[in-house]
Amino acid sequence: MDAPLDPPALDPQTADAIGQALLCTGPLPVLLYDVETLAVLWCNEAAARTYGYTPAEFTRLTLRDLRLPEEVPAQLGRMPRLPDGMVAGGPFPHRTRHGTLLEVEVHVRDVPLPGRARRIVVLDDVTARMRAERRERFLSHVSRVLAGSLDVETTLASIAQLAIDHLADGCAVHLRAQGDDGGGDALVLLTVASRDPAKAELLRELERRFPASATRSTGAVAALRDRRATLYRTRVDAERAGDDEMLALWDRLGLSSCIFVPLVTPAGVLGVVSLASVTRGRHFEDADLTMAEELARHAALALENAQLYAAERRARQTAEQLARRNGRLQALTAALAGTLTHNEVADVVLTQGMHAFGAKAASVALVSEDGQALELVHAVGYPPDVVDGFRRLPLEFAFPLTDAVRRGEPIWLPTVAERDRHYPHLAGLRRTNGGGAMAAVPLALEGRVLGAMGFNFHQDVPLDADDRAFILTLARQCAQALERARLYGAERRARAAMEAARLEAEAANRTKTQFLAVMSHELRTPLNAIAGYVELLEMGIRGPLTPEQREDLARVRRNQRQLLGLINDVLNFAKLETGAVRYDIGDVPVRELLDAVEPSIAPQMRQRELRYDVVLRRVDLVLRADPDKLQQILLNLLSNAVKFTAPGGAVCVTAEERGAQVQLQVRDTGCGIPADRLESVFEPFVQLDQRLTRTSEGTGLGLAISRDLARAMGGDLTVESEPDVGSVFTVSLPRGGA
């Protein structure tokens, strides 16, 4: 393998020429300066191009003029040499003629020339590299810091602190809020950070006195509206914008440069980050604008996450609060279901309401019967002497509860100041017994104000929309429960009165029934004696009778029998009333029943010249009844038909099977019954009209007894009738023979 070749040696003249060419035309700035005075003695083309000075202008400068005034070190230009004679350092901040900041690394070598000590410095512009490195570190730091919290205020404070740590001397964060008039966007200052606390306080004061107006066309408002960052490098840029407010702010804060960057998310613009430089000669450049936009992009995402988290947390808290209140409303509903009095209702509602709001005291009062005052129903949490003083309040008295009743609307007093302003005459009582916010709501139902409910709190309470809605819901439930308790009390009193009346009526009815039974027995004894004496006289025991005498005795016998029938009706009705009638239910063939009745009714038919017909759909019909009781019903119906049917008329009995029943119908062609009297004919002691009672004797008990007997045997007795056409009485009884 061949050995490496050494480079050919240059003669001194060639080497000097090459070195001079590199110094003069090389890409890196090179300066020759006096070590003692730091005066620039010479510069190459690259130095003039990079710093913006002509070679002549450079020779009027020192190295100090290339540095920021506040950052000029005491040993500038006198750094110790390295072992090979080279001095290296940096990067250091340099400023160009136009104010642009550069970051440079320096390489210094002594120049062996006669006279004063001189050095050559080679300046390597590493601004781009340093900015890239800082950008990476900055963004890493930004991501780490902003990811550390989901609290909105903490996130805003972190944004401002990151800005002054890496970019600016001061930072303000405005968030967008809907204007009070709903007509546009407004900016609200939430966070201020500054390396100079006095500047931060001044900015807050200026914001309070001159808030950002939605009508401005520059600065933060413009960034919000245009969704684009704005850079004001110098005051000249602010003057060019023509915004007097911006210029006033610039001068008050002593600004050198500022940037306004919107916080943009896919959902919209959240606000604006404002960055300020107050260091003399330090002006923001495009690179600073780029970093500010990167900060705003990360900050917007972090702020959006924090706002979403805060909104979700508020929604969760609201949902939990609503769930708790709904639970209380459900518990209230369940508890109210068991309340029967006004006091019980008020106690349940006030207890639940105080627990829900943390109220100190509460009360319920109802409008008095005369409508002139509020009367206390129940109070919780008040001293006894206060309760005694407010048991009855005239409605004209200025008080939250009475005002709520008179106006028919709630009285909300969320602060002590409002409470004392509206009711100054009650301030002394409040100071004596303590208390803060107060709410009084009317208890209204279907347009009527029943009374009012009030809550007192320990301190001021916002009483927001949810609180008010819940109190109003309590008031509605309370009003409904109070009305229900009133109705229950009225119904209970009415029921007690009805029960007393019923017992009294039953006692009177028992007395009447007992009287009728005794009277019937007592009357039957002399009637039976009359019948006996008539029979003795007819037998001639007292001597022979003339025809006239026998006719008189026949009249006596007929009237005795008629009167005995009336007394038997009264006695039977009395037995039915007392339940003393016994029934022997069995199968009764309908044919046999009608045959048994006919001998008793036929003479009356003939006497009244009535046609009597019996129609059977089936001759083997059988029904379930007590034969004697059923025969009594039929005889009564047929007797009525005979009495109320004029001579020449007709009476017909039919029997047919209808499902599980057998129906016996007694049809006549009599005078009929008016429609409004159809049901009353079954009432005891009721007769149709005076015209009929004059031609037909009776107590008015026959139909009442007949229907009671039919119903007692599992059937019924009904009537259909048409005046001047006739009537149809139907006895329905269970079918037999199964």
C-alpha positions in Angstrom: 0.0 0.0 0.0 1.4 3.4 -1.0 2.3 5.8 1.8 0.3 9.1 1.8 1.8 12.0 0.0 2.6 15.1 1.9 1.0 18.3 0.5 3.5 20.4 -1.5 5.0 23.3 0.5 4.0 26.8 -0.5 6.5 29.6 -0.8 5.9 32.5 1.6 4.7 34.8 -1.2 2.1 32.3 -2.4 0.9 31.6 1.1 0.5 35.3 1.9 -1.5 35.8 -1.2 -3.8 32.9 -0.5 -4.3 34.0 3.2 -5.1 37.6 2.1 -7.6 36.3 -0.5 -9.4 34.2 2.2 -9.5 37.1 4.6 -10.9 39.6 2.2 -13.3 37.5 0.1 -14.1 34.5 2.4 -17.8 33.8 3.5 -17.2 34.5 7.2 -17.0 38.0 8.6 -13.5 39.0 9.7 -12.4 42.0 11.7 -9.0 43.4 12.7 -9.2 45.4 16.0 -7.0 47.1 18.5 -6.7 45.0 21.7 -6.4 48.0 23.9 -9.2 50.2 22.5 -11.3 47.5 20.9 -11.5 49.9 17.8 -12.2 48.1 14.5 -9.2 48.7 12.2 -10.4 46.7 9.2 -13.2 44.5 8.0 -13.7 42.1 5.1 -16.6 42.1 2.6 -18.5 39.4 4.5 -18.4 41.6 7.7 -19.7 44.6 5.8 -22.5 42.5 4.2 -23.5 40.8 7.4 -23.6 43.8 9.7 -24.8 46.4 7.2 -21.9 48.9 7.7 -19.5 50.1 5.0 -15.8 49.5 5.6 -15.4 53.2 6.4 -18.2 53.1 8.9 -16.7 50.0 10.5 -13.5 51.8 11.2 -15.5 54.3 13.3 -16.8 51.5 15.5 -15.5 49.4 18.4 -16.4 45.9 19.4 -18.8 47.3 22.0 -20.9 48.8 19.3 -21.7 45.4 18.0 -23.1 44.2 21.3 -26.3 45.1 23.2 -25.5 47.8 25.7 -26.7 45.9 28.6 -24.8 42.8 27.6 -21.3 44.2 27.0 -18.9 42.2 29.3 -16.0 43.9 31.1 -13.4 41.7 29.4 -14.7 42.1 25.9 -11.9 41.5 23.4 -9.4 40.3 26.0 -10.4 36.6 26.3 -7.5 34.3 27.2 -5.7 32.5 24.4 -5.8 28.7 23.8 -2.5 26.8 23.8 -2.2 27.1 20.1 -2.7 30.9 20.3 -6.3 30.8 19.1 -9.1 32.3 21.3 -12.6 30.9 20.8 -16.0 31.8 22.5 -19.7 32.3 22.1 -22.2 32.4 20.9 -22.6 36.0 21.8 -25.4 38.4 20.8 -24.5 41.0 18.2 -26.6 43.7 16.7 -26.5 44.8 13.1 -26.8 48.4 11.9 -30.5 47.9 11.4 -31.0 46.4 14.9 -31.2 42.8 13.9 -29.8 40.5 16.5 -27.3 37.9 15.5 -25.8 35.1 17.6 -22.1 34.5 16.7 -19.3 32.3 17.7 -15.9 34.1 17.7 -12.4 32.8 16.8 -9.6 35.3 17.7 -5.9 35.1 16.9 -3.1 37.6 17.7 -1.5 39.3 14.7 2.2 39.7 15.0 2.6 43.3 13.8 4.8 46.0 15.1 3.3 48.6 17.4 0.1 48.1 19.5 -1.3 44.7 20.0 -3.8 43.7 17.4 -6.1 40.7 16.8 -8.1 39.2 14.0 -11.6 37.9 15.0 -13.5 35.6 12.7 -17.3 35.8 13.3 -19.4 32.7 12.6 -23.1 33.6 12.4 -24.9 30.7 14.2 -28.2 32.5 14.6 -30.2 29.9 12.6 -28.6 27.0 14.4 -29.1 28.5 17.8 -32.7 29.4 17.0 -33.5 26.0 15.8 -32.0 24.5 19.0 -33.8 26.9 21.1 -37.0 26.3 19.2 -36.7 22.6 19.8 -36.0 23.1 23.5 -38.7 25.7 23.7 -41.4 23.5 22.1 -40.4 20.6 24.3 -40.6 22.7 27.4 -43.9 24.2 26.2 -45.4 20.7 25.6 -44.2 19.5 29.0 -45.5 22.5 30.9 -48.9 22.8 29.2 -49.5 19.1 29.5 -49.1 19.4 33.3 -52.5 20.8 34.1 -56.1 20.8 32.8 -57.0 23.9 34.9 -57.8 26.9 32.8 -56.3 29.5 35.1 -53.1 27.4 35.6 -52.9 26.9 31.8 -53.2 30.6 31.2 -50.5 31.4 33.8 -48.2 28.8 32.2 -48.6 30.4 28.8 -47.6 33.8 30.1 -44.7 32.4 32.1 -43.4 30.5 29.1 -43.5 33.6 27.0 -41.4 35.7 29.3 -39.0 32.9 30.0 -38.2 32.4 26.3 -39.5 35.2 24.1 -40.6 38.4 25.7 -40.3 40.8 28.6 -44.0 40.8 29.2 -47.1 38.8 28.2 -50.8 39.3 28.4 -53.5 36.7 27.6 -57.0 37.8 26.5 -59.8 35.4 26.1 -62.8 36.0 23.9 -66.2 36.6 25.5 -69.5 37.5 23.9 -70.2 41.2 24.3 -72.9 42.2 26.8 -75.1 43.5 23.9 -74.6 40.3 22.0 -73.4 42.4 19.0 -69.8 41.2 18.7 -66.7 39.7 20.3 -65.0 41.2 23.3 -61.7 40.5 24.8 -61.3 40.0 28.5 -57.8 40.2 30.1 -57.3 37.2 32.3 -53.5 36.8 32.8 -50.5 39.2 32.8 -46.9 38.3 33.4 -43.8 40.5 33.3 -40.2 40.6 34.3 -41.1 43.9 35.8 -44.0 43.6 38.2 -44.7 47.3 37.9 -45.3 47.0 34.2 -47.8 44.1 34.8 -49.8 46.2 37.3 -49.8 49.1 34.9 -51.2 46.9 32.1 -53.9 45.7 34.4 -54.8 49.3 35.3 -54.9 50.3 31.7 -57.1 47.4 30.8 -59.5 48.3 33.6 -59.7 51.9 32.4 -59.5 51.2 28.7 -60.8 47.7 27.9 -60.1 46.2 24.5 -62.9 47.5 22.3 -64.5 45.2 19.7 -64.5 48.1 17.2 -60.7 48.5 17.1 -58.9 47.5 13.9 -55.4 46.8 15.3 -53.6 45.0 18.0 -55.2 42.1 19.8 -58.7 42.8 18.4 -57.3 42.6 14.9 -55.5 39.3 15.6 -58.8 37.9 17.0 -60.8 39.1 14.0 -58.4 38.2 11.2 -57.2 35.0 12.9 -53.6 36.1 11.9 -50.6 37.1 14.0 -49.4 40.7 13.8 -45.8 41.9 14.4 -45.0 45.5 15.3 -41.2 45.7 15.1 -41.0 49.3 16.2 -43.2 52.2 17.1 -43.1 53.2 13.5 -45.2 50.1 12.7 -47.7 51.2 15.3 -47.8 54.7 13.9 -48.4 53.3 10.4 -51.4 51.3 11.8 -53.0 54.6 12.8 -54.3 53.4 16.2 -54.1 56.1 18.8 -55.0 53.6 21.6 -52.1 51.4 20.5 -49.7 54.3 20.5 -50.9 55.5 24.0 -50.4 51.9 25.3 -47.0 51.8 23.6 -45.8 55.0 25.3 -47.3 54.2 28.7 -45.6 50.8 28.8 -42.4 51.9 27.2 -42.6 49.3 24.4 -39.8 48.5 22.0 -41.7 45.9 20.0 -44.8 43.7 20.3 -46.5 40.7 18.8 -50.2 39.7 18.9 -51.0 36.0 18.2 -54.5 34.5 18.1 -55.2 31.3 19.9 -56.7 29.3 17.0 -58.4 25.9 17.2 -60.5 24.0 14.7 -63.5 25.1 16.7 -62.6 28.8 16.5 -60.5 31.6 18.1 -60.2 31.3 21.8 -58.3 34.5 22.5 -55.1 36.4 21.9 -51.5 36.2 23.3 -49.8 39.6 23.4 -46.0 39.7 23.7 -44.0 42.8 24.5 -40.3 43.8 24.5 -39.4 46.7 26.7 -35.6 46.3 26.4 -34.2 49.3 24.5 -33.0 48.2 21.1 -34.4 44.7 21.3 -36.9 44.3 18.5 -38.9 41.2 17.6 -38.0 39.6 14.3 -39.7 37.1 12.0 -38.1 34.2 13.9 -39.6 35.5 17.1 -43.0 35.7 15.4 -42.6 32.1 14.3 -41.8 30.9 17.8 -44.7 33.0 19.2 -47.0 31.3 16.7 -45.7 27.9 17.8 -46.4 28.9 21.4 -49.9 30.0 20.5 -50.6 26.8 18.6 -49.6 24.6 21.5 -51.3 27.0 24.0 -54.5 27.0 22.0 -54.7 23.2 22.1 -53.8 23.1 25.8 -56.4 25.9 26.6 -59.1 24.1 24.5 -58.4 20.9 26.4 -58.5 22.8 29.7 -61.8 24.5 28.7 -63.3 21.2 27.6 -62.2 19.6 30.8 -63.6 22.5 32.8 -66.9 22.4 30.8 -67.1 18.6 31.3 -66.4 19.0 35.0 -69.0 21.8 35.3 -71.5 19.6 33.3 -70.7 16.7 35.6 -71.1 18.8 38.7 -74.3 20.2 37.3 -75.5 16.7 36.5 -74.6 15.5 39.9 -76.3 18.5 41.5 -79.4 17.9 39.4 -79.3 14.2 40.2 -79.1 15.1 43.9 -82.0 17.5 43.6 -84.0 15.1 41.5 -83.4 12.6 44.2 -84.6 15.0 46.8 -87.7 15.8 44.6 -88.5 12.1 44.4 -88.0 11.7 48.1 -90.2 14.8 48.6 -92.9 13.4 46.4 -92.8 10.1 48.3 -92.8 11.9 51.6 -95.7 14.2 50.6 -97.8 11.2 49.6 -98.1 10.3 53.3 -98.9 13.8 54.5 -102.5 14.5 55.6 -102.3 18.0 57.1 -101.0 21.4 56.2 -98.4 21.2 59.0 -97.1 17.8 57.8 -96.8 19.1 54.2 -94.9 22.2 55.3 -92.5 20.2 57.5 -91.6 17.8 54.7 -91.1 20.6 52.1 -89.1 22.8 54.4 -86.8 20.0 55.6 -86.1 18.8 52.1 -85.5 22.4 50.8 -83.2 23.4 53.6 -81.1 20.3 53.1 -80.9 20.9 49.3 -79.7 24.5 49.7 -78.0 24.6 53.1 -80.6 27.2 54.2 -80.5 28.5 57.7 -84.3 28.8 58.2 -87.5 28.4 56.3 -91.3 29.0 56.7 -94.6 28.3 55.0 -97.7 30.6 55.5 -101.2 30.5 54.0 -103.6 33.2 53.2 -106.3 33.5 55.9 -109.9 32.7 55.2 -110.8 36.4 55.2 -108.0 37.0 52.6 -106.5 39.8 54.6 -103.4 38.2 56.2 -100.8 35.5 56.0 -101.0 32.9 58.8 -97.9 30.9 59.6 -98.3 27.2 59.1 -94.8 25.9 60.0 -91.4 27.5 60.6 -88.0 25.9 61.0 -84.8 27.5 62.3 -86.2 30.7 63.6 -86.0 31.8 67.3 -89.3 31.3 69.1 -89.9 35.0 69.7 -89.4 35.7 66.0 -91.9 33.0 65.1 -94.5 34.4 67.6 -94.1 37.9 66.1 -94.9 36.7 62.6 -97.7 34.2 63.2 -100.2 36.5 61.4 -99.0 39.2 59.0 -101.4 41.6 57.3 -101.0 41.4 53.5 -100.3 45.1 53.3 -97.3 44.8 55.5 -94.0 45.1 53.6 -92.4 41.7 54.0 -90.9 39.2 51.4 -93.7 36.6 52.0 -96.5 39.1 51.8 -95.0 40.8 48.8 -94.7 37.4 47.0 -98.4 36.8 47.7 -99.6 40.3 46.6 -97.5 40.3 43.4 -97.9 36.7 42.6 -94.2 36.4 41.7 -90.9 35.3 43.5 -88.9 37.7 45.6 -85.1 37.0 45.2 -82.7 38.7 47.6 -79.3 37.1 47.0 -77.3 39.6 49.1 -77.6 41.3 52.4 -77.3 44.6 50.6 -80.3 43.9 48.4 -82.2 42.7 51.4 -81.6 45.8 53.4 -82.2 48.1 50.4 -85.7 46.6 49.8 -86.7 46.1 53.4 -84.7 48.7 55.5 -87.3 48.4 58.3 -86.2 44.7 58.8 -82.5 45.4 58.9 -82.4 45.5 62.7 -84.2 42.2 63.0 -81.7 40.7 60.5 -78.7 42.0 62.4 -80.1 40.6 65.7 -80.8 37.2 64.3 -78.2 37.0 61.6 -78.8 35.9 58.0 -77.8 36.6 54.5 -79.7 35.9 51.2 -83.4 35.3 51.2 -86.0 33.9 48.8 -89.8 34.1 49.0 -92.0 32.4 46.4 -95.8 32.4 46.1 -97.6 29.0 46.5 -99.9 29.2 43.5 -102.3 26.6 42.1 -104.5 27.1 39.0 -104.2 30.8 39.2 -104.9 31.0 42.9 -102.3 32.1 45.4 -102.6 29.9 48.5 -99.8 31.4 50.4 -96.0 31.8 50.3 -92.8 29.9 51.2 -89.5 31.5 52.3 -85.9 30.5 52.8 -83.2 32.3 54.8 -79.5 31.6 54.3 -76.4 32.1 56.5 -74.6 34.3 54.0 -75.0 35.8 50.5 -76.0 33.2 47.9 -76.0 33.7 44.1 -79.4 32.0 43.7 -78.7 31.2 40.1 -81.2 29.9 37.5 -80.9 26.3 38.7 -81.4 27.3 42.3 -84.5 29.4 41.4 -85.9 26.6 39.3 -85.6 24.1 42.1 -87.2 26.5 44.6 -90.1 27.1 42.2 -90.5 23.3 41.8 -90.6 22.9 45.6 -93.2 25.7 45.7 -95.4 23.9 43.1 -95.2 20.6 44.9 -95.9 22.3 48.2 -99.0 24.1 46.8 -100.3 20.9 45.3 -99.8 19.0 48.5 -101.4 21.8 50.6 -104.4 21.8 48.4 -104.6 18.0 48.6 -104.4 18.2 52.4 -107.2 20.8 52.4 -109.4 18.7 50.2 -108.6 15.6 52.3 -109.6 17.5 55.5 -112.8 18.8 53.9 -113.6 15.3 52.6 -112.9 13.7 56.0 -115.1 16.3 57.7 -117.8 15.7 55.1 -117.5 11.9 55.4 -117.7 12.2 59.2 -120.9 14.3 58.8 -122.3 11.9 56.3 -121.5 9.0 58.6 -123.2 10.7 61.5 -126.2 11.4 59.3 -126.3 7.8 58.1 -126.2 6.5 61.6 -128.9 8.9 62.6 -131.0 7.8 59.5 -130.4 4.1 60.2 -131.5 4.6 63.8 -134.6 6.5 62.7 -135.3 3.8 60.1 -135.0 1.0 62.7 -137.4 2.9 64.9 -139.8 3.3 62.0 -139.5 -0.4 61.1 -140.0 -1.5 64.7 -143.0 0.8 65.0 -144.5 -0.6 61.8 -144.0 -4.2 62.9 -145.6 -3.5 66.3 -148.4 -1.5 64.8 -149.1 -4.3 62.2 -149.3 -6.9 64.9 -151.5 -4.7 67.1 -153.8 -3.9 64.2 -154.2 -7.5 63.1 -155.6 -8.6 66.5 -158.8 -6.4 66.3 -159.2 -7.1 62.6 -159.1 -10.8 63.2 -161.7 -10.3 66.0 -163.9 -8.3 63.5 -163.7 -11.2 61.0 -164.7 -13.7 63.7 -167.7 -11.7 64.8 -168.8 -11.2 61.2 -168.7 -15.0 60.7 -170.7 -15.6 63.9 -173.4 -13.2 62.8 -173.5 -14.8 59.3 -174.0 -18.2 61.0 -177.2 -16.9 62.7 -175.9 -17.4 66.2 -177.4 -14.0 67.2 -180.6 -14.7 65.3 -181.8 -14.7 61.7 -180.4 -11.9 59.4 -182.4 -10.0 56.8 -181.0 -9.7 53.3 -180.0 -6.1 53.9 -178.1 -7.2 57.1 -176.2 -9.9 55.1 -175.2 -7.3 52.5 -173.9 -5.0 55.2 -171.8 -7.9 56.7 -170.4 -8.7 53.3 -169.2 -5.0 53.0 -167.6 -5.3 56.5 -165.9 -8.5 55.5 -164.5 -7.0 52.3 -163.1 -3.9 54.0 -161.7 -6.1 56.8 -159.8 -8.2 54.3 -158.6 -5.1 52.4 -157.3 -3.6 55.6 -155.7 -6.9 56.6 -153.9 -7.0 53.2 -152.6 -3.5 53.7 -151.3 -4.4 57.2 -149.7 -7.6 55.8 -147.8 -5.4 53.2 -146.5 -3.2 56.0 -145.5 -6.2 58.0 -143.7 -7.8 55.0 -141.9 -4.6 54.2 -140.8 -4.3 57.9 -139.4 -7.9 57.7 -137.5 -7.1 54.5 -136.0 -4.0 56.1 -134.7 -5.9 59.1 -133.6 -8.9 57.0 -136.0 -11.2 58.8 -137.3 -12.8 55.6 -136.1 -16.4 55.0 -135.9 -17.9 51.5 -136.2 -21.5 50.4 -134.6 -21.4 46.9 -135.2 -24.3 44.6 -136.3 -25.2 41.0 -139.8 -23.8 40.2 -141.5 -25.1 37.0 -143.0 -22.0 35.3 -146.1 -23.8 34.1 -147.0 -25.0 37.6 -146.4 -21.5 39.0 -148.8 -19.8 36.6 -151.4 -22.5 37.1 -151.2 -21.9 40.9 -151.7 -18.1 40.5 -154.6 -18.2 38.1 -157.4 -19.2 40.6 -156.5 -16.2 42.7 -156.5 -13.7 39.9 -159.2 -15.0 37.6 -162.2 -13.7 39.6 -160.7 -10.1 39.6 -160.2 -10.4 35.8 -163.8 -11.4 35.3 -165.1 -8.7 37.6 -163.1 -6.0 35.7 -164.1 -7.6 32.3 -160.4 -8.0 31.3 -159.0 -10.5 28.9 -156.3 -12.7 30.5 -153.7 -14.6 28.4 -150.7 -16.8 29.3 -148.0 -17.3 26.6 -145.1 -19.8 27.2 -142.3 -20.1 24.7 -141.5 -23.5 26.3 -143.7 -25.5 28.5 -140.7 -27.0 30.4 -139.2 -23.8 31.5 -137.7 -24.0 35.1 -136.3 -21.2 37.2 -134.6 -20.9 40.6 -136.6 -19.1 43.3 -138.6 -19.4 46.5 -142.1 -20.6 45.2 -144.1 -18.7 47.7 -142.1 -15.4 47.3 -142.3 -15.7 43.5 -146.0 -16.3 43.7 -146.4 -13.3 45.9 -144.5 -11.2 43.3 -146.7 -12.4 40.4 -149.9 -11.8 42.4 -148.9 -8.3 43.2 -148.0 -7.5 39.6 -151.2 -9.0 38.3 -153.3 -7.2 41.0 -151.7 -3.9 39.9 -152.4 -4.7 36.3 -156.1 -5.4 37.1 -156.4 -2.2 39.2 -154.8 0.1 36.6 -156.4 -1.4 33.4 -159.8 -0.1 32.4 -162.6 -2.5 31.7 -162.3 -4.2 28.3 -158.5 -4.1 28.4 -156.1 -7.0 28.4 -153.5 -8.5 30.8 -150.9 -11.0 29.4 -148.3 -13.1 31.2 -145.3 -14.4 29.1 -142.3 -16.5 30.0 -139.2 -17.1 28.0 -135.5 -18.1 28.4 -132.9 -15.3 28.0 -129.4 -16.8 28.3 -128.8 -17.8 31.9 -132.1 -16.3 33.0 -135.8 -16.8 32.7 -138.0 -13.7 32.2 -141.6 -13.5 33.4 -143.4 -10.5 31.9 -146.7 -9.0 33.0 -148.1 -6.8 30.3 -151.2 -4.7 30.5 -153.1 -2.1 28.4 -153.6 0.3 31.4 -152.9 4.0 31.9 -149.1 3.6 31.8 -146.5 5.4 33.8 -144.8 8.7 32.9 -141.1 8.3 32.0 -139.9 10.5 34.9 -141.8 8.2 37.4 -140.5 4.8 36.2 -137.9 4.4 38.9 -139.9 6.0 41.7 -142.7 3.4 41.5 -140.3 1.0 43.2 -139.8 3.4 46.2 -141.7 2.5 49.4 -145.0 4.3 50.0 -145.1 5.7 46.4 -148.2 5.7 44.3 -148.3 7.1 40.7 -150.7 10.0 41.1 -153.8 11.2 42.9 -156.0 10.2 40.1 -155.0 6.6 40.5 -155.1 6.6 44.3 -158.6 7.7 44.3 -159.7 4.6 42.4 -157.1 2.1 43.6 -156.4 1.3 47.2 -152.9 0.4 48.5 -150.0 1.4 50.7 -147.5 1.9 47.8 -145.4 -1.0 49.2 -146.3 -3.7 46.7 -143.7 -2.9 44.0 -141.0 -2.1 46.6 -141.6 -5.5 48.3 -141.7 -7.3 45.0 -138.4 -5.8 43.7 -136.6 -6.5 47.1 -137.8 -10.1 46.9 -136.7 -10.6 43.3 -133.2 -9.1 44.1 -132.9 -11.2 47.2 -133.4 -14.3 45.0 -130.6 -13.3 42.6 -132.8 -11.6 40.1 -134.4 -8.2 39.4 -137.7 -6.4 38.7 -137.8 -3.8 36.0 -140.5 -1.8 34.1 -141.1 -0.3 30.7 -144.2 1.9 30.1 -145.8 4.4 27.8 -148.6 6.6 29.1 -152.1 5.7 27.8 -150.6 2.6 26.1 -149.7 0.3 29.0 -146.9 -1.1 31.1 -144.6 -4.2 31.0 -143.1 -5.4 34.3 -140.3 -8.0 33.9 -139.2 -10.4 36.6 -135.7 -11.9 35.8 -134.5 -14.9 37.8 -131.8 -17.5 37.3 -132.6 -20.4 35.0 -133.1 -23.7 36.8 -133.2 -27.4 35.9 -129.4 -27.7 35.3 
